[in-house]
Amino acid sequence: MYDNLDSVLNQQVRLAVVSILIKVQKADFNFLKEQTQTTQGNLSHQLKKLKEAGYIQIDKTFENNYPKTFCSLTKKGKKAFEQYVGHMKKYLNLGE
């Protein structure tokens, strides 16, 4: 009845990042840091985990000679998020 939750998404900051990216499609590092209210180091670590899982894409560019990091959700990440939400609904007896 209860499926195992995705261990990558079953972490507060990573789940928050994916939840944000579902809505905005693409976000820069500072926006994600502000929205998740976490530290720069923690966010960097969590983004690395999401990228390694194939859930997000990270693009680094320069803007006015300053590095800028943008994150976007991959198809795999979107599917994983949708499955995670479905499993949570089952846990809460809300069905799919």
All heavy atoms as an XYZ file, in Angstrom:
783
protein
N       0.811     -1.203      0.000
C       0.000      0.000      0.000
C       0.855      1.268      0.000
O       0.603      2.193     -0.730
C      -0.931     -0.013      1.206
C      -1.717      1.262      1.323
S      -2.937      1.129      2.609
C      -3.448      2.805      2.647
N       1.879      1.280      0.842
C       2.731      2.463      0.916
C       4.016      2.224      0.145
O       4.748      1.282      0.420
C       3.047      2.814      2.371
C       1.831      3.269      3.132
C       1.222      2.451      4.052
C       1.291      4.523      2.895
C       0.097      2.868      4.747
C       0.165      4.955      3.583
C      -0.428      4.117      4.507
O      -1.535      4.546      5.170
N       4.260      3.077     -0.805
C       5.481      2.985     -1.594
C       6.607      3.714     -0.869
O       6.375      4.633     -0.093
C       5.257      3.615     -2.973
C       4.199      2.886     -3.775
O       4.276      1.646     -3.834
O       3.311      3.553     -4.335
N       7.821      3.293     -1.160
C       8.966      3.999     -0.598
C       9.051      5.383     -1.201
O       8.847      5.567     -2.396
C      10.258      3.239     -0.890
C      10.377      1.959     -0.090
O       9.825      1.860      1.000
N      11.078      0.995     -0.628
N       9.354      6.359     -0.365
C       9.519      7.720     -0.858
C      10.893      7.868     -1.495
O      11.864      7.243     -1.050
C       9.354      8.718      0.281
C       7.965      8.788      0.902
C       7.967      9.743      2.091
C       6.926      9.207     -0.114
N      10.984      8.682     -2.505
C      12.235      8.967     -3.203
C      13.226      9.573     -2.208
O      12.981     10.639     -1.640
C      11.937      9.950     -4.340
C      13.128     10.239     -5.210
O      14.257     10.372     -4.679
O      12.944     10.371     -6.425
N      14.323      8.888     -1.987
C      15.301      9.356     -0.987
C      15.960     10.669     -1.385
O      16.418     11.414     -0.521
C      16.364      8.284     -0.741
O      17.081      8.020     -1.933
N      16.004     10.971     -2.670
C      16.583     12.253     -3.102
C      15.647     13.397     -2.740
O      16.070     14.419     -2.216
C      16.871     12.255     -4.625
C      17.352     13.617     -5.088
C      17.897     11.190     -4.968
N      14.365     13.202     -2.981
C      13.395     14.269     -2.711
C      12.936     14.310     -1.257
O      12.375     15.312     -0.824
C      12.179     14.123     -3.621
C      12.435     14.340     -5.097
C      11.156     14.135     -5.892
C      13.002     15.725     -5.350
N      13.185     13.246     -0.524
C      12.720     13.181      0.856
C      13.699     13.901      1.793
O      14.125     13.379      2.811
C      12.529     11.724      1.288
C      11.573     11.587      2.429
O      10.708     12.427      2.612
N      11.717     10.535      3.203
N      14.025     15.119      1.415
C      14.914     16.000      2.179
C      14.377     17.409      1.964
O      14.065     17.793      0.830
C      16.356     15.851      1.674
C      17.437     16.420      2.537
C      17.572     17.938      2.430
O      17.146     18.553      1.460
N      18.162     18.531      3.431
N      14.259     18.174      3.032
C      13.539     19.447      3.004
C      14.007     20.424      1.929
O      13.198     20.932      1.148
C      13.632     20.105      4.375
C      12.853     21.397      4.467
C      12.937     22.008      5.863
O      13.434     21.385      6.794
N      12.452     23.210      5.991
N      15.291     20.706      1.860
C      15.776     21.710      0.905
C      15.637     21.216     -0.529
O      15.198     21.962     -1.410
C      17.233     22.123      1.215
C      17.778     23.056      0.143
C      17.312     22.792      2.592
N      15.966     19.951     -0.776
C      15.843     19.421     -2.137
C      14.392     19.417     -2.597
O      14.094     19.788     -3.730
C      16.454     18.020     -2.221
C      17.961     18.029     -2.040
C      18.607     16.723     -2.408
N      18.294     15.612     -1.542
C      19.115     15.102     -0.629
N      20.319     15.623     -0.445
N      18.750     14.078      0.098
N      13.487     19.036     -1.718
C      12.069     19.052     -2.058
C      11.595     20.475     -2.324
O      10.852     20.736     -3.268
C      11.232     18.414     -0.940
C       9.737     18.313     -1.197
C       9.443     17.499     -2.459
C       9.042     17.691      0.007
N      12.071     21.423     -1.527
C      11.700     22.826     -1.725
C      12.205     23.335     -3.074
O      11.475     24.012     -3.808
C      12.258     23.679     -0.592
N      13.438     23.007     -3.425
C      14.011     23.449     -4.702
C      13.183     22.921     -5.870
O      12.819     23.678     -6.776
C      15.491     23.009     -4.839
C      15.996     23.171     -6.274
C      16.374     23.781     -3.873
N      12.872     21.652     -5.846
C      12.098     21.057     -6.939
C      10.691     21.657     -6.978
O      10.163     21.947     -8.053
C      12.075     19.513     -6.828
C      11.133     18.900     -7.847
C      13.485     18.959     -7.025
N      10.101     21.880     -5.824
C       8.773     22.512     -5.760
C       8.789     23.906     -6.380
O       7.852     24.291     -7.077
C       8.296     22.613     -4.314
O       8.147     21.345     -3.741
N       9.846     24.636     -6.146
C       9.996     25.981     -6.733
C      10.170     25.878     -8.238
O       9.527     26.599     -9.003
C      11.183     26.721     -6.089
C      10.882     27.035     -4.618
C      11.531     27.987     -6.867
C      12.110     27.417     -3.800
N      11.040     24.964     -8.670
C      11.334     24.843    -10.102
C      10.131     24.347    -10.904
O      10.014     24.667    -12.086
C      12.549     23.952    -10.328
C      13.880     24.531     -9.833
C      15.005     23.510    -10.004
C      14.214     25.829    -10.546
N       9.245     23.599    -10.283
C       8.011     23.168    -10.957
C       7.203     24.395    -11.358
O       6.599     24.435    -12.416
C       7.170     22.255    -10.017
C       7.717     20.851     -9.995
C       5.692     22.262    -10.373
C       7.304     19.941    -11.118
N       7.224     25.414    -10.514
C       6.414     26.614    -10.746
C       7.074     27.618    -11.680
O       6.410     28.242    -12.490
C       6.119     27.321     -9.415
C       5.298     26.515     -8.460
C       5.174     27.262     -7.152
C       4.759     26.345     -6.033
N       4.898     26.979     -4.736
N       8.390     27.814    -11.539
C       9.051     28.906    -12.265
C       9.876     28.465    -13.467
O      10.407     29.304    -14.184
C       9.942     29.762    -11.325
C       9.126     30.381    -10.224
C      11.092     28.953    -10.761
N      10.033     27.181    -13.664
C      10.787     26.622    -14.797
C      12.297     26.785    -14.646
O      13.040     25.867    -14.881
C      10.357     27.227    -16.146
C       8.871     27.257    -16.399
C       8.252     25.883    -16.474
O       8.772     25.019    -17.152
N       7.157     25.679    -15.784
N      12.758     27.991    -14.268
C      14.193     28.273    -14.175
C      14.395     29.304    -13.067
O      13.619     30.254    -12.963
C      14.685     28.833    -15.509
C      16.162     29.045    -15.620
C      16.499     29.526    -17.035
C      17.983     29.626    -17.244
N      18.308     30.058    -18.606
N      15.434     29.098    -12.247
C      15.688     30.047    -11.161
C      17.181     30.167    -10.928
O      17.927     29.203    -11.112
C      14.999     29.581     -9.886
N      17.602     31.358    -10.509
C      19.024     31.522    -10.212
C      19.301     31.132     -8.759
O      18.403     30.999     -7.932
C      19.528     32.921    -10.562
C      19.116     34.016     -9.599
O      18.543     33.725     -8.542
O      19.385     35.185     -9.905
N      20.568     30.928     -8.478
C      21.023     30.439     -7.177
C      20.538     31.341     -6.051
O      20.031     30.851     -5.025
C      22.555     30.353     -7.176
C      23.119     29.760     -5.925
C      23.319     28.394     -5.819
C      23.460     30.560     -4.844
C      23.838     27.831     -4.662
C      23.982     30.012     -3.684
C      24.168     28.646     -3.595
N      20.672     32.653     -6.197
C      20.291     33.568     -5.123
C      18.790     33.508     -4.834
O      18.376     33.592     -3.675
C      20.725     34.998     -5.441
C      22.223     35.156     -5.350
O      22.886     34.482     -4.580
N      22.776     36.042     -6.165
N      17.989     33.363     -5.868
C      16.541     33.235     -5.680
C      16.233     31.972     -4.890
O      15.439     31.989     -3.944
C      15.828     33.219     -7.037
C      14.349     33.029     -6.937
C      13.515     34.074     -6.567
C      13.776     31.794     -7.211
C      12.138     33.896     -6.465
C      12.396     31.605     -7.116
C      11.583     32.661     -6.741
N      16.867     30.859     -5.268
C      16.638     29.602     -4.555
C      17.114     29.693     -3.109
O      16.449     29.183     -2.199
C      17.338     28.446     -5.272
C      16.759     28.076     -6.635
C      17.646     27.056     -7.331
C      15.330     27.557     -6.502
N      18.236     30.351     -2.899
C      18.756     30.515     -1.539
C      17.782     31.314     -0.685
O      17.491     30.962      0.463
C      20.125     31.200     -1.582
C      20.817     31.272     -0.248
C      22.206     31.865     -0.401
C      22.362     32.854      0.693
N      23.062     34.032      0.447
N      17.253     32.379     -1.260
C      16.291     33.220     -0.555
C      15.000     32.452     -0.254
O      14.471     32.505      0.855
C      15.978     34.446     -1.407
C      14.950     35.384     -0.808
C      14.627     36.516     -1.767
O      15.547     37.287     -2.110
O      13.459     36.610     -2.184
N      14.496     31.732     -1.235
C      13.236     31.015     -1.079
C      13.338     29.842     -0.098
O      12.396     29.569      0.637
C      12.736     30.505     -2.434
C      12.339     31.608     -3.389
C      11.185     32.439     -2.859
O      10.136     31.919     -2.530
N      11.402     33.742     -2.762
N      14.464     29.157     -0.104
C      14.629     28.000      0.781
C      15.140     28.399      2.161
O      15.130     27.585      3.074
C      15.593     26.962      0.174
O      16.867     27.578     -0.060
C      15.042     26.390     -1.121
N      15.601     29.615      2.283
C      16.133     30.143      3.544
C      17.211     29.231      4.126
O      17.195     28.882      5.302
C      15.009     30.363      4.549
C      14.003     31.396      4.071
C      12.902     31.644      5.078
O      12.694     30.884      6.016
N      12.178     32.732      4.879
N      18.129     28.852      3.262
C      19.240     28.014      3.694
C      20.554     28.735      3.411
O      20.571     29.810      2.825
C      19.187     26.638      3.003
O      20.115     25.762      3.642
C      19.492     26.717      1.520
N      21.640     28.134      3.808
C      22.947     28.747      3.583
C      23.432     28.456      2.176
O      22.969     27.518      1.517
C      23.981     28.203      4.579
O      24.161     26.798      4.338
C      23.551     28.441      6.019
N      24.398     29.235      1.742
C      24.984     29.045      0.413
C      25.602     27.651      0.295
O      25.405     26.958     -0.692
C      26.041     30.127      0.171
C      26.686     30.055     -1.187
C      27.612     31.248     -1.437
O      27.443     32.308     -0.841
N      28.564     31.071     -2.305
N      26.337     27.239      1.332
C      26.985     25.931      1.304
C      25.999     24.785      1.266
O      26.177     23.820      0.515
N      24.947     24.878      2.067
C      23.943     23.816      2.085
C      23.216     23.747      0.747
O      23.009     22.659      0.209
C      22.948     24.014      3.228
C      21.985     22.855      3.351
O      22.337     21.704      3.147
N      20.747     23.170      3.675
N      22.838     24.902      0.207
C      22.145     24.899     -1.076
C      23.031     24.305     -2.166
O      22.574     23.490     -2.967
C      21.685     26.307     -1.461
C      20.912     26.393     -2.777
C      19.671     25.507     -2.761
C      20.532     27.840     -3.065
N      24.292     24.670     -2.185
C      25.225     24.113     -3.177
C      25.267     22.586     -3.079
O      25.228     21.880     -4.093
C      26.632     24.662     -2.966
O      26.684     26.019     -3.278
N      25.343     22.086     -1.868
C      25.392     20.636     -1.647
C      24.104     19.968     -2.137
O      24.155     18.929     -2.813
C      25.612     20.357     -0.160
C      25.628     18.910      0.175
N      26.677     18.074     -0.149
C      24.708     18.127      0.793
C      26.406     16.848      0.256
N      25.212     16.849      0.839
N      22.962     20.559     -1.815
C      21.681     19.966     -2.203
C      21.471     20.020     -3.722
O      20.938     19.085     -4.317
C      20.517     20.644     -1.469
C      20.629     20.617      0.047
C      20.897     19.248      0.643
O      20.545     18.210      0.082
N      21.532     19.222      1.804
N      21.907     21.113     -4.354
C      21.814     21.209     -5.816
C      22.682     20.149     -6.478
O      22.299     19.556     -7.490
C      22.212     22.604     -6.298
C      21.275     23.745     -5.914
C      21.829     25.068     -6.428
C      19.863     23.512     -6.414
N      23.841     19.904     -5.895
C      24.737     18.874     -6.430
C      24.057     17.505     -6.379
O      24.118     16.732     -7.338
C      26.043     18.851     -5.631
C      27.039     17.835     -6.120
C      28.312     17.862     -5.293
C      29.242     16.756     -5.750
N      30.382     16.595     -4.859
N      23.384     17.206     -5.280
C      22.675     15.928     -5.142
C      21.551     15.811     -6.183
O      21.367     14.751     -6.783
C      22.078     15.790     -3.740
C      23.091     15.665     -2.644
C      23.667     14.288     -2.625
C      24.559     14.100     -1.413
N      25.221     12.823     -1.407
N      20.810     16.898     -6.379
C      19.734     16.879     -7.377
C      20.284     16.705     -8.787
O      19.708     15.991     -9.605
C      18.906     18.165     -7.281
C      18.003     18.282     -6.058
C      17.478     19.703     -5.918
C      16.853     17.283     -6.139
N      21.409     17.348     -9.068
C      22.027     17.220    -10.393
C      22.535     15.795    -10.611
O      22.343     15.218    -11.682
C      23.167     18.220    -10.545
C      23.810     18.160    -11.918
C      24.929     19.146    -12.073
C      25.545     18.988    -13.457
N      26.704     19.829    -13.639
N      23.179     15.228     -9.592
C      23.691     13.861     -9.701
C      22.561     12.859     -9.956
O      22.760     11.859    -10.652
C      24.450     13.472     -8.428
C      25.790     14.161     -8.290
C      26.449     13.932     -6.934
O      25.804     13.365     -6.018
O      27.615     14.351     -6.782
N      21.389     13.140     -9.411
C      20.233     12.265     -9.609
C      19.586     12.488    -10.973
O      18.713     11.729    -11.382
C      19.202     12.500     -8.503
N      20.010     13.549    -11.667
C      19.441     13.857    -12.971
C      18.132     14.627    -12.882
O      17.400     14.718    -13.857
N      17.835     15.196    -11.708
C      16.569     15.891    -11.496
C      16.613     17.354    -11.916
O      15.575     17.932    -12.204
C      16.148     15.817    -10.030
C      15.728     14.430     -9.586
C      15.727     13.342    -10.453
C      15.325     14.191     -8.286
C      15.347     12.080    -10.046
C      14.928     12.943     -7.862
C      14.944     11.889     -8.740
O      14.559     10.643     -8.329
N      17.794     17.944    -11.908
C      17.918     19.336    -12.342
C      19.097     19.483    -13.284
O      20.000     18.652    -13.308
C      18.085     20.330    -11.155
C      19.402     20.102    -10.417
C      16.891     20.295    -10.220
C      19.767     21.200     -9.427
N      19.054     20.560    -14.037
C      20.169     20.957    -14.893
C      20.705     22.257    -14.317
O      19.933     23.135    -13.918
C      19.680     21.185    -16.313
C      20.774     21.626    -17.254
C      20.261     21.772    -18.680
O      19.365     21.054    -19.106
N      20.823     22.716    -19.392
N      22.017     22.381    -14.260
C      22.650     23.589    -13.752
C      23.436     24.227    -14.880
O      24.260     23.579    -15.519
C      23.573     23.281    -12.561
C      22.753     22.703    -11.402
C      24.325     24.536    -12.122
C      23.569     22.273    -10.206
N      23.145     25.508    -15.134
C      23.854     26.271    -16.160
C      24.560     27.439    -15.498
O      23.948     28.189    -14.738
C      22.868     26.789    -17.213
C      22.188     25.658    -17.963
O      22.905     24.793    -18.492
O      20.942     25.645    -18.014
N      25.829     27.572    -15.801
C      26.616     28.676    -15.243
C      26.960     29.649    -16.358
O      27.427     29.246    -17.409
C      27.873     28.150    -14.573
C      27.552     27.263    -13.376
C      28.806     26.800    -12.677
C      28.442     25.913    -11.515
N      28.462     26.591    -10.250
N      26.687     30.925    -16.093
C      26.967     31.980    -17.059
C      27.638     33.135    -16.325
O      27.901     33.063    -15.131
C      25.670     32.490    -17.720
O      24.833     33.051    -16.712
C      24.927     31.383    -18.444
N      27.896     34.192    -17.068
C      28.430     35.416    -16.468
C      27.508     36.570    -16.810
O      26.991     36.663    -17.919
C      29.841     35.715    -16.993
C      30.894     34.872    -16.353
C      31.248     33.649    -16.903
C      31.519     35.292    -15.189
C      32.213     32.859    -16.305
C      32.492     34.509    -14.580
C      32.844     33.290    -15.149
N      27.295     37.426    -15.838
C      26.491     38.622    -16.033
C      27.262     39.784    -15.418
O      27.522     39.797    -14.217
C      25.130     38.448    -15.346
C      24.142     39.538    -15.673
C      22.777     39.214    -15.087
O      22.128     38.282    -15.587
O      22.388     39.901    -14.131
N      27.659     40.735    -16.248
C      28.485     41.861    -15.793
C      29.744     41.373    -15.073
O      30.108     41.858    -14.015
C      27.683     42.790    -14.886
C      26.536     43.440    -15.616
O      26.626     43.733    -16.804
N      25.434     43.643    -14.922
N      30.393     40.395    -15.662
C      31.626     39.805    -15.138
C      31.460     39.058    -13.816
O      32.438     38.768    -13.148
C      32.728     40.860    -15.008
C      33.201     41.329    -16.358
O      33.194     40.578    -17.335
N      33.605     42.582    -16.435
N      30.231     38.774    -13.423
C      29.988     38.005    -12.214
C      29.365     36.667    -12.600
O      28.485     36.616    -13.454
C      29.035     38.753    -11.260
C      29.643     39.976    -10.651
C      29.383     41.237    -11.175
C      30.509     39.880     -9.559
C      29.945     42.371    -10.621
C      31.076     41.010     -9.002
C      30.793     42.252     -9.537
O      31.362     43.370     -8.989
N      29.821     35.580    -11.952
C      29.237     34.273    -12.265
C      27.772     34.210    -11.819
O      27.407     34.773    -10.793
C      30.101     33.295    -11.472
C      30.774     34.093    -10.435
C      30.852     35.499    -10.937
N      26.976     33.557    -12.609
C      25.548     33.408    -12.317
C      25.185     31.950    -12.551
O      25.521     31.376    -13.589
C      24.755     34.320    -13.249
C      23.360     34.548    -12.824
C      23.197     35.995    -12.418
C      21.724     36.279    -12.309
N      21.381     37.133    -11.242
N      24.501     31.347    -11.604
C      24.109     29.947    -11.693
C      22.596     29.857    -11.817
O      21.876     30.428    -10.996
C      24.578     29.174    -10.445
O      25.996     29.264    -10.352
C      24.170     27.712    -10.510
N      22.133     29.145    -12.832
C      20.710     28.939    -13.052
C      20.394     27.450    -12.962
O      21.173     26.621    -13.424
C      20.279     29.445    -14.432
C      20.282     30.933    -14.548
C      21.378     31.599    -15.070
C      19.190     31.679    -14.129
C      21.387     32.981    -15.176
C      19.189     33.054    -14.234
C      20.284     33.713    -14.759
N      19.258     27.139    -12.390
C      18.816     25.751    -12.268
C      17.468     25.589    -12.943
O      16.621     26.486    -12.885
C      18.670     25.366    -10.796
S      20.194     25.521     -9.868
N      17.278     24.446    -13.570
C      15.987     24.127    -14.172
C      15.719     22.643    -13.949
O      16.641     21.837    -13.792
C      15.970     24.468    -15.661
O      17.011     23.809    -16.337
N      14.450     22.306    -13.931
C      14.023     20.942    -13.699
C      14.102     20.137    -14.999
O      13.735     20.624    -16.056
C      12.575     20.978    -13.188
C      12.040     19.772    -12.457
C      12.873     19.462    -11.220
C      10.596     20.023    -12.054
N      14.577     18.918    -14.902
C      14.605     18.024    -16.065
C      13.289     17.232    -16.123
O      12.507     17.241    -15.167
C      15.774     17.023    -15.961
O      15.555     16.194    -14.811
C      17.123     17.737    -15.865
N      13.080     16.544    -17.223
C      11.889     15.684    -17.336
C      11.903     14.609    -16.256
O      10.877     14.290    -15.653
C      11.818     15.041    -18.722
C      11.454     16.011    -19.810
C      11.396     15.324    -21.168
C      11.110     16.345    -22.255
N      11.062     15.754    -23.581
N      13.081     14.065    -16.008
C      13.232     13.045    -14.962
C      12.869     13.628    -13.598
O      12.201     12.978    -12.794
C      14.665     12.508    -14.952
C      14.909     11.434    -13.925
C      16.341     10.930    -13.981
C      16.576      9.849    -12.930
N      17.971      9.371    -12.964
N      13.289     14.857    -13.345
C      12.978     15.515    -12.082
C      11.494     15.782    -11.918
O      10.928     15.602    -10.836
N      10.860     16.196    -12.993
C       9.414     16.461    -12.949
C       8.657     15.163    -12.666
O       7.746     15.134    -11.836
C       8.940     17.072    -14.265
C       7.473     17.418    -14.252
C       7.026     18.079    -15.536
C       5.537     18.392    -15.409
N       4.927     18.793    -16.629
N       9.051     14.099    -13.339
C       8.390     12.801    -13.137
C       8.595     12.323    -11.696
O       7.656     11.841    -11.052
C       8.937     11.773    -14.120
C       8.282     10.429    -14.012
C       8.814      9.461    -15.050
C       8.131      8.109    -14.888
N       8.627      7.123    -15.838
N       9.807     12.467    -11.176
C      10.101     12.049     -9.804
C       9.267     12.841     -8.803
O       8.740     12.286     -7.836
C      11.591     12.214     -9.508
N       9.124     14.142     -9.043
C       8.322     14.993     -8.163
C       6.858     14.570     -8.194
O       6.209     14.452     -7.145
C       8.466     16.460     -8.557
C       7.663     17.386     -7.697
C       8.093     17.724     -6.420
C       6.476     17.926     -8.153
C       7.351     18.573     -5.616
C       5.728     18.777     -7.361
C       6.168     19.109     -6.084
N       6.338     14.322     -9.378
C       4.938     13.903     -9.507
C       4.697     12.568     -8.796
O       3.675     12.389     -8.130
C       4.544     13.825    -10.977
C       4.438     15.188    -11.631
C       4.323     15.153    -13.152
O       4.529     14.070    -13.753
O       4.022     16.210    -13.727
N       5.645     11.647     -8.915
C       5.525     10.364     -8.227
C       5.594     10.562     -6.707
O       4.844      9.933     -5.958
C       6.616      9.398     -8.683
C       6.397      8.879    -10.077
C       7.535      7.993    -10.569
O       8.662      8.079    -10.085
N       7.241      7.154    -11.547
N       6.484     11.425     -6.280
C       6.639     11.708     -4.849
C       5.331     12.262     -4.283
O       4.852     11.819     -3.237
C       7.784     12.706     -4.638
C       8.095     12.981     -3.189
C       9.016     12.195     -2.495
C       7.478     14.022     -2.504
C       9.315     12.435     -1.167
C       7.770     14.272     -1.173
C       8.682     13.472     -0.518
O       8.973     13.712      0.812
N       4.732     13.210     -4.988
C       3.464     13.796     -4.546
C       2.378     12.722     -4.508
O       1.587     12.652     -3.559
C       3.058     14.986     -5.452
C       1.633     15.432     -5.165
C       4.027     16.147     -5.257
N       2.350     11.869     -5.516
C       1.379     10.772     -5.540
C       1.536      9.840     -4.348
O       0.542      9.435     -3.727
N       2.770      9.523     -4.020
C       3.019      8.660     -2.866
C       2.604      9.347     -1.570
O       2.024      8.710     -0.677
C       4.492      8.252     -2.798
C       4.907      7.358     -3.916
N       6.195      7.305     -4.374
C       4.217      6.488     -4.691
C       6.284      6.439     -5.368
N       5.085      5.926     -5.581
N       2.865     10.639     -1.467
C       2.472     11.379     -0.268
C       0.950     11.402     -0.126
O       0.424     11.285      0.984
C       3.025     12.805     -0.293
C       4.518     12.895     -0.052
S       5.056     12.160      1.514
C       4.279     13.252      2.679
N       0.250     11.535     -1.232
C      -1.211     11.510     -1.175
C      -1.710     10.164     -0.650
O      -2.665     10.116      0.126
C      -1.804     11.802     -2.558
C      -1.715     13.257     -2.951
C      -2.322     13.482     -4.327
C      -2.258     14.948     -4.704
N      -2.820     15.178     -6.050
N      -1.051      9.088     -1.067
C      -1.429      7.768     -0.565
C      -1.206      7.696      0.949
O      -2.028      7.158      1.689
C      -0.615      6.669     -1.250
C      -1.078      6.365     -2.650
C      -0.247      5.237     -3.222
C      -0.592      4.974     -4.671
N       0.283      3.942     -5.251
N      -0.075      8.228      1.398
C       0.218      8.241      2.822
C      -0.852      9.020      3.585
O      -1.200      8.677      4.703
C       1.582      8.887      3.102
C       2.748      7.941      2.987
C       3.362      7.717      1.767
C       3.234      7.260      4.088
C       4.433      6.860      1.643
C       4.308      6.389      3.993
C       4.911      6.185      2.765
O       5.947      5.340      2.655
N      -1.367     10.052      2.985
C      -2.380     10.891      3.627
C      -3.800     10.423      3.315
O      -4.771     11.091      3.681
C      -2.204     12.352      3.174
C      -0.864     12.984      3.548
C      -0.694     14.324      2.868
C      -0.728     13.118      5.059
N      -3.898      9.289      2.624
C      -5.194      8.716      2.244
C      -6.031      9.670      1.394
O      -7.251      9.740      1.519
C      -5.991      8.282      3.468
C      -5.319      7.149      4.199
O      -4.855      6.202      3.583
N      -5.249      7.247      5.510
N      -5.375     10.408      0.520
C      -6.087     11.323     -0.367
C      -6.253     10.721     -1.753
O      -6.878     11.324     -2.611
C      -5.341     12.656     -0.476
C      -5.206     13.443      0.834
C      -4.334     14.664      0.616
C      -6.556     13.832      1.365
N      -5.653      9.584     -2.000
C      -5.739      8.959     -3.323
C      -4.919      9.717     -4.329
O      -4.194     10.627     -4.011
N      -5.030      9.328     -5.575
C      -4.297     10.001     -6.636
C      -5.296     10.710     -7.465
O      -5.277     11.510     -8.191
C      -3.490      8.996     -7.451
C      -2.382      8.435     -6.649
C      -1.302      7.805     -7.499
O      -1.429      7.686     -8.725
O      -0.296      7.434     -6.940
